[in-house]
Amino acid sequence: MPRRNRKGRRPGQRPRRYHSARESRRERRELTVLDEQAAPAVAPECGNCLEWLPPRADALAARGKCIHPASGVLAPDADMPGCHVFSARR
């Protein structure tokens, strides 16, 4: 039988971080809520997307261009709401 100390741990074993599985689930839930609250720093607009290229200097290109084929829009305006494949610049 392995030797254990007064707290029931083997030598070299790390102490428990949580008392129960319920405690660890609660902390994970709190962290995800905090992440969701901090996430909307950048509004999902086409002008803020990594897949959006701004218009060039020529007169024919009045709009930008979306280089992601799954967006469904080839030439969106800069202030158009972002699609489901939006990826923020920041």
C-alpha positions in Angstrom: 0.0 0.0 0.0 1.4 3.4 -0.9 2.4 5.7 1.9 0.2 8.8 2.5 0.6 11.8 4.7 -2.0 13.2 7.1 -4.1 14.8 4.4 -4.4 11.5 2.4 -1.9 12.5 -0.3 1.0 10.6 -1.6 4.5 12.2 -1.3 5.1 14.5 -4.3 1.4 14.7 -5.1 0.1 18.3 -5.7 -2.7 19.6 -3.4 -6.2 19.8 -4.8 -7.2 23.1 -6.3 -10.9 22.6 -5.7 -12.8 20.8 -3.0 -15.3 19.2 -5.4 -16.1 18.9 -9.1 -19.0 21.3 -8.5 -16.7 24.1 -7.4 -14.5 23.7 -10.5 -17.6 23.8 -12.8 -18.8 26.9 -11.1 -15.5 28.7 -11.6 -15.4 27.6 -15.3 -18.9 29.0 -15.8 -17.9 32.3 -14.2 -14.9 32.6 -16.4 -16.9 32.0 -19.6 -19.4 34.6 -18.5 -16.6 37.1 -18.0 -15.1 36.3 -21.4 -18.4 36.8 -23.1 -18.9 40.1 -21.5 -15.4 41.3 -22.5 -15.6 40.0 -26.1 -17.8 42.7 -27.8 -15.1 45.3 -27.8 -15.0 45.5 -31.6 -18.4 45.8 -33.4 -18.8 43.1 -36.1 -18.8 45.4 -39.2 -17.1 44.5 -42.5 -14.7 47.4 -42.1 -13.3 45.8 -38.9 -12.9 42.3 -40.5 -9.6 40.8 -41.5 -11.3 39.4 -44.6 -12.3 42.8 -45.9 -10.1 44.8 -48.2 -10.7 48.5 -48.5 -11.4 50.1 -51.9 -8.5 51.1 -54.1 -7.9 54.6 -55.3 -9.5 54.0 -58.7 -13.0 55.4 -59.3 -14.6 52.1 -60.4 -14.0 50.4 -57.0 -16.4 52.4 -54.8 -16.7 49.6 -52.2 -14.3 47.3 -50.5 -14.0 43.6 -51.2 -14.6 40.5 -49.0 -12.0 37.8 -49.7 -13.8 35.1 -47.7 -15.9 33.1 -50.1 -18.4 31.8 -47.5 -19.5 35.3 -46.6 -21.9 35.5 -49.6 -21.2 39.2 -50.2 -18.4 40.1 -52.7 -18.3 43.9 -52.3 -19.8 45.0 -48.9 -19.8 48.5 -47.6 -17.5 49.3 -44.7 -20.3 49.8 -42.2 -22.3 46.7 -43.2 -22.9 44.3 -40.3 -20.4 41.5 -40.2 -21.3 38.0 -41.4 -21.0 34.7 -39.6 -17.3 34.4 -40.7 -16.4 37.7 -39.2 -12.8 37.8 -37.7 -11.9 40.9 -35.8 -8.7 42.9 -36.7 -7.7 43.1 -33.0 
